[in-house]
Structures are given as structure tokens and as C-alpha cells.
Amino acid sequence: MRGPDSLGRGWWRRNVWGLVAVLPTMALMLAAAGYSDLEFWQRGKPQVVRPAADGVAEFAGLRMRVAELAPATDLKRGGDRPFVVPDSMTAWRVVLDVEGPTDLGPDEVIYCDISIEDTAGNRYGDQPRELSSARTPLGNCNPENSPVPAGSGRYQTVAHFVTPRGVEIAAVRVFFGGVDQTRYVRFDR
């Protein structure tokens, strides 16, 4: 640190304008970082898209509704042998009726991630390990996995879940991560 300059000013007086400029710059930097964190947080908390009064939700170029949400008691393993779920668990089946464009190429097919939510807010994903030896289709909104031919643009997607016995299902959630990561469709039961 040097002494006073030729005008007798010390370090503080020589650098006062630089210090005045640093404070607003620091405030702007902190605000920008906070905005970035807020944007990241909002992406982490997607917004809910609710279906219309008739139960049909329009999202990602598709129209869909829950056709069935019920315990899956008729699961099979290879050779049409029955698949038995452990006594402490319940297997669930969700069937979505989907209507969408039929002229999509293989690279344009919209995939979804289906989950169920219980009344306590716990979520359960499709294709759990407990059902790995059962023959269950992939519930991913792809028309090729549908048990109903998709020639008319209407098809079904079927997803299977496992919850502890006694759990009450509150909602079905459909997330289209490749299309929109900021929203998801929620069908309340």
C-alpha cells in the first residue's frame, strides 16, 4: 500500500468510484445467481396439468384419460402360469386411453413416464423389480406397446405398479420428460 498521492489523497479517496461501482455490480451478480437458482428450482417442481371435466387431458399433442385403475390380480409369468404377488404387497394396473397423431415416425414417437401416487404423497414407478418375472407391457405411451391396434390414432398404454398392501391410490401421474420437463398430467382418483 502506497502513501498519499501528489494531491494528498489516500487509498480510499483515490478508489472511491471503483468501490461505488463494485457494490451494485456485486448486487447484480447475486441477483442473477438467485434467478438462476430459482429457475432451476422451478424446473425441479413441475406444474400440474389437470384433465377437463370429462376426464380427458390434452398434453404433448395427445389426448388421454384413465380407463382403468385397479388391482392387477390376473398377472401371468411365462407359459401362462399365474404370477403371485407377495402377501405384503398389492399389484396395480393403470390403463390409459390415448389418442394422438398416427403419422409420427419412429424418432418422433412421444414417450411418457407413468407413476401412481398414494394418499400420503409417495410415488410408485412403472415396471418395479417385484414384477420383473411377470409378463407386463411397457407403459410408455408408445403405440407399438398397445394391446389395441393404433391404426385409428387411438390406442391404450398399460402400466403396472406395486405398493404395500393397504395403500390407497390418490392419483395417476403422466410425465413427458422429452417434450416438456416443466409440467405433468395428474389424474386424481
C-alpha positions as YAML, in Angstrom:
chain: A
units: angstrom
residues:
- id: 1
  name: MET
  ca: [0.00, 0.00, 0.00]
- id: 2
  name: ARG
  ca: [1.36, 3.35, -1.04]
- id: 3
  name: GLY
  ca: [1.11, 6.59, 0.79]
- id: 4
  name: PRO
  ca: [-0.84, 9.67, -0.35]
- id: 5
  name: ASP
  ca: [-0.66, 10.75, -3.99]
- id: 6
  name: SER
  ca: [0.56, 14.17, -5.21]
- id: 7
  name: LEU
  ca: [-2.80, 15.74, -4.26]
- id: 8
  name: GLY
  ca: [-2.62, 14.31, -0.74]
- id: 9
  name: ARG
  ca: [-5.36, 11.73, -1.28]
- id: 10
  name: GLY
  ca: [-5.11, 8.37, 0.46]
- id: 11
  name: TRP
  ca: [-6.04, 4.97, -0.97]
- id: 12
  name: TRP
  ca: [-9.73, 5.26, 0.00]
- id: 13
  name: ARG
  ca: [-10.22, 8.63, -1.68]
- id: 14
  name: ARG
  ca: [-8.37, 7.53, -4.83]
- id: 15
  name: ASN
  ca: [-10.55, 4.41, -5.21]
- id: 16
  name: VAL
  ca: [-13.94, 5.65, -4.02]
- id: 17
  name: TRP
  ca: [-15.57, 5.47, -7.50]
- id: 18
  name: GLY
  ca: [-14.28, 1.96, -8.04]
- id: 19
  name: LEU
  ca: [-15.75, 0.91, -4.72]
- id: 20
  name: VAL
  ca: [-19.06, 2.58, -5.56]
- id: 21
  name: ALA
  ca: [-19.17, 0.63, -8.86]
- id: 22
  name: VAL
  ca: [-18.29, -2.69, -7.17]
- id: 23
  name: LEU
  ca: [-21.28, -2.68, -4.80]
- id: 24
  name: PRO
  ca: [-24.05, -2.52, -7.46]
- id: 25
  name: THR
  ca: [-22.10, -4.99, -9.62]
- id: 26
  name: MET
  ca: [-21.98, -7.46, -6.72]
- id: 27
  name: ALA
  ca: [-25.70, -6.97, -6.09]
- id: 28
  name: LEU
  ca: [-26.48, -7.67, -9.77]
- id: 29
  name: MET
  ca: [-24.29, -10.79, -9.70]
- id: 30
  name: LEU
  ca: [-26.07, -12.12, -6.63]
- id: 31
  name: ALA
  ca: [-29.48, -11.38, -8.15]
- id: 32
  name: ALA
  ca: [-28.55, -13.19, -11.37]
- id: 33
  name: ALA
  ca: [-27.31, -16.21, -9.42]
- id: 34
  name: GLY
  ca: [-30.51, -16.21, -7.38]
- id: 35
  name: TYR
  ca: [-32.63, -16.04, -10.52]
- id: 36
  name: SER
  ca: [-30.71, -18.95, -11.99]
- id: 37
  name: ASP
  ca: [-31.31, -20.98, -8.82]
- id: 38
  name: LEU
  ca: [-34.99, -20.02, -8.83]
- id: 39
  name: GLU
  ca: [-35.32, -21.15, -12.45]
- id: 40
  name: PHE
  ca: [-33.58, -24.44, -11.60]
- id: 41
  name: TRP
  ca: [-35.87, -24.92, -8.58]
- id: 42
  name: GLN
  ca: [-38.97, -24.27, -10.69]
- id: 43
  name: ARG
  ca: [-37.81, -26.85, -13.24]
- id: 44
  name: GLY
  ca: [-37.41, -29.30, -10.36]
- id: 45
  name: LYS
  ca: [-41.02, -28.69, -9.32]
- id: 46
  name: PRO
  ca: [-43.10, -29.23, -12.47]
- id: 47
  name: GLN
  ca: [-46.54, -27.65, -12.78]
- id: 48
  name: VAL
  ca: [-49.65, -29.83, -12.74]
- id: 49
  name: VAL
  ca: [-51.84, -30.09, -15.85]
- id: 50
  name: ARG
  ca: [-55.33, -31.20, -14.83]
- id: 51
  name: PRO
  ca: [-57.79, -33.02, -17.10]
- id: 52
  name: ALA
  ca: [-61.01, -31.35, -18.24]
- id: 53
  name: ALA
  ca: [-64.35, -32.13, -16.57]
- id: 54
  name: ASP
  ca: [-64.82, -35.15, -18.86]
- id: 55
  name: GLY
  ca: [-61.57, -36.68, -17.54]
- id: 56
  name: VAL
  ca: [-59.60, -36.09, -20.76]
- id: 57
  name: ALA
  ca: [-56.27, -34.28, -20.60]
- id: 58
  name: GLU
  ca: [-54.64, -32.72, -23.66]
- id: 59
  name: PHE
  ca: [-50.89, -32.56, -23.45]
- id: 60
  name: ALA
  ca: [-47.87, -33.04, -25.72]
- id: 61
  name: GLY
  ca: [-50.09, -33.43, -28.79]
- id: 62
  name: LEU
  ca: [-52.03, -36.29, -27.19]
- id: 63
  name: ARG
  ca: [-55.45, -36.65, -25.64]
- id: 64
  name: MET
  ca: [-55.60, -39.15, -22.80]
- id: 65
  name: ARG
  ca: [-57.78, -40.39, -19.99]
- id: 66
  name: VAL
  ca: [-57.55, -43.08, -17.32]
- id: 67
  name: ALA
  ca: [-59.66, -46.03, -18.48]
- id: 68
  name: GLU
  ca: [-58.74, -48.29, -15.56]
- id: 69
  name: LEU
  ca: [-57.00, -48.07, -12.20]
- id: 70
  name: ALA
  ca: [-57.46, -51.34, -10.34]
- id: 71
  name: PRO
  ca: [-55.57, -54.08, -8.53]
- id: 72
  name: ALA
  ca: [-53.89, -56.42, -11.02]
- id: 73
  name: THR
  ca: [-54.95, -59.89, -9.89]
- id: 74
  name: ASP
  ca: [-54.52, -61.72, -13.21]
- id: 75
  name: LEU
  ca: [-50.79, -61.35, -13.81]
- id: 76
  name: LYS
  ca: [-49.03, -64.18, -15.66]
- id: 77
  name: ARG
  ca: [-45.47, -65.38, -15.99]
- id: 78
  name: GLY
  ca: [-44.02, -67.35, -18.88]
- id: 79
  name: GLY
  ca: [-46.09, -70.32, -20.08]
- id: 80
  name: ASP
  ca: [-49.31, -68.65, -18.83]
- id: 81
  name: ARG
  ca: [-48.56, -69.69, -15.28]
- id: 82
  name: PRO
  ca: [-50.08, -67.35, -12.65]
- id: 83
  name: PHE
  ca: [-47.84, -64.77, -11.08]
- id: 84
  name: VAL
  ca: [-48.36, -64.37, -7.33]
- id: 85
  name: VAL
  ca: [-47.54, -61.08, -5.63]
- id: 86
  name: PRO
  ca: [-46.14, -61.33, -2.07]
- id: 87
  name: ASP
  ca: [-48.80, -61.10, 0.67]
- id: 88
  name: SER
  ca: [-47.48, -57.77, 1.93]
- id: 89
  name: MET
  ca: [-47.96, -56.08, -1.48]
- id: 90
  name: THR
  ca: [-50.64, -55.13, -3.97]
- id: 91
  name: ALA
  ca: [-50.08, -55.03, -7.72]
- id: 92
  name: TRP
  ca: [-51.92, -52.27, -9.63]
- id: 93
  name: ARG
  ca: [-52.75, -51.82, -13.30]
- id: 94
  name: VAL
  ca: [-53.33, -48.46, -14.96]
- id: 95
  name: VAL
  ca: [-54.80, -48.38, -18.47]
- id: 96
  name: LEU
  ca: [-54.70, -45.07, -20.34]
- id: 97
  name: ASP
  ca: [-56.78, -44.44, -23.44]
- id: 98
  name: VAL
  ca: [-54.60, -42.34, -25.72]
- id: 99
  name: GLU
  ca: [-55.47, -40.52, -28.91]
- id: 100
  name: GLY
  ca: [-52.73, -38.92, -30.91]
- id: 101
  name: PRO
  ca: [-51.21, -38.40, -34.31]
- id: 102
  name: THR
  ca: [-50.71, -41.59, -36.35]
- id: 103
  name: ASP
  ca: [-48.23, -40.14, -38.82]
- id: 104
  name: LEU
  ca: [-45.27, -39.92, -36.44]
- id: 105
  name: GLY
  ca: [-42.02, -41.55, -37.49]
- id: 106
  name: PRO
  ca: [-40.04, -43.80, -35.14]
- id: 107
  name: ASP
  ca: [-37.89, -40.89, -33.99]
- id: 108
  name: GLU
  ca: [-40.94, -38.73, -33.28]
- id: 109
  name: VAL
  ca: [-42.90, -41.10, -31.01]
- id: 110
  name: ILE
  ca: [-43.75, -39.41, -27.74]
- id: 111
  name: TYR
  ca: [-42.74, -41.48, -24.72]
- id: 112
  name: CYS
  ca: [-44.14, -40.94, -21.26]
- id: 113
  name: ASP
  ca: [-43.35, -41.99, -17.73]
- id: 114
  name: ILE
  ca: [-46.38, -43.15, -15.74]
- id: 115
  name: SER
  ca: [-46.45, -43.30, -11.96]
- id: 116
  name: ILE
  ca: [-49.07, -43.55, -9.24]
- id: 117
  name: GLU
  ca: [-49.25, -41.54, -6.05]
- id: 118
  name: ASP
  ca: [-50.79, -42.66, -2.77]
- id: 119
  name: THR
  ca: [-52.72, -40.51, -0.30]
- id: 120
  name: ALA
  ca: [-49.52, -39.92, 1.71]
- id: 121
  name: GLY
  ca: [-47.76, -38.44, -1.36]
- id: 122
  name: ASN
  ca: [-45.49, -41.44, -2.06]
- id: 123
  name: ARG
  ca: [-44.93, -42.19, -5.75]
- id: 124
  name: TYR
  ca: [-44.53, -45.61, -7.30]
- id: 125
  name: GLY
  ca: [-42.92, -46.17, -10.70]
- id: 126
  name: ASP
  ca: [-43.88, -48.48, -13.53]
- id: 127
  name: GLN
  ca: [-42.07, -51.81, -14.01]
- id: 128
  name: PRO
  ca: [-40.98, -52.41, -10.39]
- id: 129
  name: ARG
  ca: [-38.45, -55.13, -9.58]
- id: 130
  name: GLU
  ca: [-41.15, -57.14, -7.79]
- id: 131
  name: LEU
  ca: [-42.89, -57.71, -11.14]
- id: 132
  name: SER
  ca: [-39.75, -58.48, -13.14]
- id: 133
  name: SER
  ca: [-40.75, -62.12, -13.73]
- id: 134
  name: ALA
  ca: [-44.35, -61.26, -14.66]
- id: 135
  name: ARG
  ca: [-45.28, -60.62, -18.30]
- id: 136
  name: THR
  ca: [-46.27, -56.96, -18.28]
- id: 137
  name: PRO
  ca: [-46.18, -54.49, -21.16]
- id: 138
  name: LEU
  ca: [-44.13, -51.31, -21.05]
- id: 139
  name: GLY
  ca: [-46.34, -48.42, -20.04]
- id: 140
  name: ASN
  ca: [-44.63, -45.68, -22.00]
- id: 141
  name: CYS
  ca: [-47.35, -44.21, -24.28]
- id: 142
  name: ASN
  ca: [-45.75, -45.82, -27.34]
- id: 143
  name: PRO
  ca: [-48.42, -47.11, -29.77]
- id: 144
  name: GLU
  ca: [-46.27, -50.17, -30.57]
- id: 145
  name: ASN
  ca: [-46.71, -51.45, -26.98]
- id: 146
  name: SER
  ca: [-50.50, -51.09, -27.08]
- id: 147
  name: PRO
  ca: [-52.82, -54.09, -26.70]
- id: 148
  name: VAL
  ca: [-55.20, -52.21, -29.05]
- id: 149
  name: PRO
  ca: [-54.11, -51.53, -32.66]
- id: 150
  name: ALA
  ca: [-53.28, -47.87, -33.14]
- id: 151
  name: GLY
  ca: [-54.34, -47.53, -36.78]
- id: 152
  name: SER
  ca: [-57.11, -45.05, -35.95]
- id: 153
  name: GLY
  ca: [-54.87, -42.91, -33.79]
- id: 154
  name: ARG
  ca: [-56.48, -44.35, -30.64]
- id: 155
  name: TYR
  ca: [-54.63, -46.86, -28.55]
- id: 156
  name: GLN
  ca: [-54.04, -47.88, -24.94]
- id: 157
  name: THR
  ca: [-50.98, -47.92, -22.77]
- id: 158
  name: VAL
  ca: [-50.87, -50.25, -19.77]
- id: 159
  name: ALA
  ca: [-48.60, -49.77, -16.75]
- id: 160
  name: HIS
  ca: [-48.13, -51.95, -13.68]
- id: 161
  name: PHE
  ca: [-47.10, -50.96, -10.16]
- id: 162
  name: VAL
  ca: [-46.57, -52.48, -6.74]
- id: 163
  name: THR
  ca: [-47.44, -50.83, -3.42]
- id: 164
  name: PRO
  ca: [-47.52, -52.07, 0.16]
- id: 165
  name: ARG
  ca: [-50.84, -53.73, 0.99]
- id: 166
  name: GLY
  ca: [-53.46, -51.30, 2.27]
- id: 167
  name: VAL
  ca: [-52.15, -48.26, 0.40]
- id: 168
  name: GLU
  ca: [-54.86, -46.09, -1.13]
- id: 169
  name: ILE
  ca: [-54.08, -44.62, -4.56]
- id: 170
  name: ALA
  ca: [-54.82, -40.92, -4.92]
- id: 171
  name: ALA
  ca: [-53.65, -40.11, -8.46]
- id: 172
  name: VAL
  ca: [-52.06, -41.24, -11.70]
- id: 173
  name: ARG
  ca: [-49.23, -39.02, -12.98]
- id: 174
  name: VAL
  ca: [-48.03, -38.90, -16.59]
- id: 175
  name: PHE
  ca: [-44.75, -37.11, -17.33]
- id: 176
  name: PHE
  ca: [-43.41, -36.36, -20.81]
- id: 177
  name: GLY
  ca: [-39.77, -35.60, -19.98]
- id: 178
  name: GLY
  ca: [-38.62, -35.50, -23.60]
- id: 179
  name: VAL
  ca: [-41.32, -32.98, -24.54]
- id: 180
  name: ASP
  ca: [-41.85, -30.76, -21.50]
- id: 181
  name: GLN
  ca: [-39.96, -31.06, -18.23]
- id: 182
  name: THR
  ca: [-41.87, -28.27, -16.55]
- id: 183
  name: ARG
  ca: [-45.32, -29.88, -16.44]
- id: 184
  name: TYR
  ca: [-47.03, -33.23, -15.92]
- id: 185
  name: VAL
  ca: [-50.60, -34.53, -16.17]
- id: 186
  name: ARG
  ca: [-52.27, -35.56, -12.91]
- id: 187
  name: PHE
  ca: [-55.44, -37.64, -12.93]
- id: 188
  name: ASP
  ca: [-56.94, -37.57, -9.43]
- id: 189
  name: ARG
  ca: [-58.85, -40.63, -8.42]
...
